[in-house]
């Protein structure tokens, strides 16, 4: 815990009319939430399933602590009718979320309500309906709604993750829901598979693979499994990333004799060179407004993060600390860039403001690589090595604890969160 | 012959008079030793030290103590003063130590509950009696620090919303018994979710311990929140 820089106050001034004082936030703290799901007696198993999905979603965000139902004073039936706020204040619930699950013949309906026991009021309520085969989607919608009501940003619970599973000299592309459910191999037997990036529409994936020993860029159709090459130049073809509008793909190519950032127009199928510098430029990433590209360059001797306007101009350096900074990924909200750096001779995942201020270290370890943002900018994925086998970890973008989301017995890397 | 059993000089195992004498002397010596030791033990008992109990008390308590001590003559009042002396320092001095809080335990009594206890109320009234109308600046600061820490302790920010927020200002109006009459956002942080954590912190932290005789000074409070 990096808590308690309790910069204890001291702007205490007493005037006659009003007392003024400052209150400092020292850390991020999860809210205690009482989660209650109710249904007819016939739908016990669905009720349990929804409860466990929502509970896991909210817990995994590290913004909530789910209270043990054994500590509840009020019973479910009466709570669904009328909330006695005092009962919940006593057990320390910061929030109460109720969900009434109803079987609507081939469809499920979930009615969610969120309450604040300390202000004794209902914060929000919403009804969701989904086909029976989309029960998990419905459950994640409930999580999203609670999350958005309380945190004020969209939940990221109905999203998916891609990653690369390496076995021997072959690699597979694995797909799963953000909570690890529905895990499946979508692309098989790639000869090396690097830095997949999900198109905004979710259907295509741009990736870097090898044919023989020659690298090339391909798009992979998630629906049909079809692979089509769009960049197979002499030399390096690597690190593709879709623009936010899905029209362009930026990548690093070295056919000019030196690795530079180039931009591919998907519509016209034409490449254009973006950077032109004797240094090595690689790993481009788009700003959310599509007006900037950030990338890694060793133009000043060591690998550092720069950004440059798409309309041209000079490259501005972003990373100011450490002699090694690579793999920038622009946050979906645009305020920060996640990247890999060195901290005390260890690789580290960090984020920094666009102007280079507010450096925040999130995780350190062996071979910390390839950060990827959740679409709401609240979580980050990265891969890290553990005795030769890499795992994918998830960590809140504001700190918190890193949690592995891939099994310990497979080599997993290069995560890509759906947008 | 056979009658002389005891003093058979031919038998090496038979007892002589000298042996009896020796045994008697040994016994005497041992008994004497015990007696001497016991006596010595009793005289060398350490002289009991005067015990000095040290207790932390606030300035107000000191003033009270001094006031109470002067009219020594009345034993009745002294009796009354004593328990107050023992109890009162606790609520006043203990509060700040709670600032570091452990992980939440759903079965433990809640931090979110009212922290005000009857003993604390007693303390407040006593203080009012002692100090008369005005509290010193230090006293006022102590009350403010308590409020500040209480709000800080109950302020939970569950996630970082966005970095373009500014430090919000909240106006909190209190009633005479320390409950919240109203809490309003005067300057928003620019983020509704963060703003609501502020109001929540205030409502969760309430009621507050405020000096009765200077209630007016604590009626309207402006709190500047500083998010990370």
Interface residues (C-beta under 8 A of the other chain):
Chain A: X4 X6 X7 X9 X11 X12 X14 X16 X17 X18 X19 X20 X21 X22 X23 X24 X25 X26 X27 X28 X29 X30 X31 X32 X61 X63 X64 X65 X67 X68 X71 X89 X90 X91 X92 X94 X116 X118 X119 X150 X151 X152 X153 X333 X335 X336 X353 X358 X378 X396 X397 X398
Chain B: X99 X100 X104 X106 X107 X110 X111 X112 X113 X137 X140 X141 X144 X145 X147 X148 X151 X152 X155 X156 X157 X158 X159 X160 X161 X162 X163 X164 X171 X191 X192 X193 X194 X199 X200 X201 X203 X204 X216 X217 X218 X220 X221 X222 X223 X224 X225 X226 X227 X228
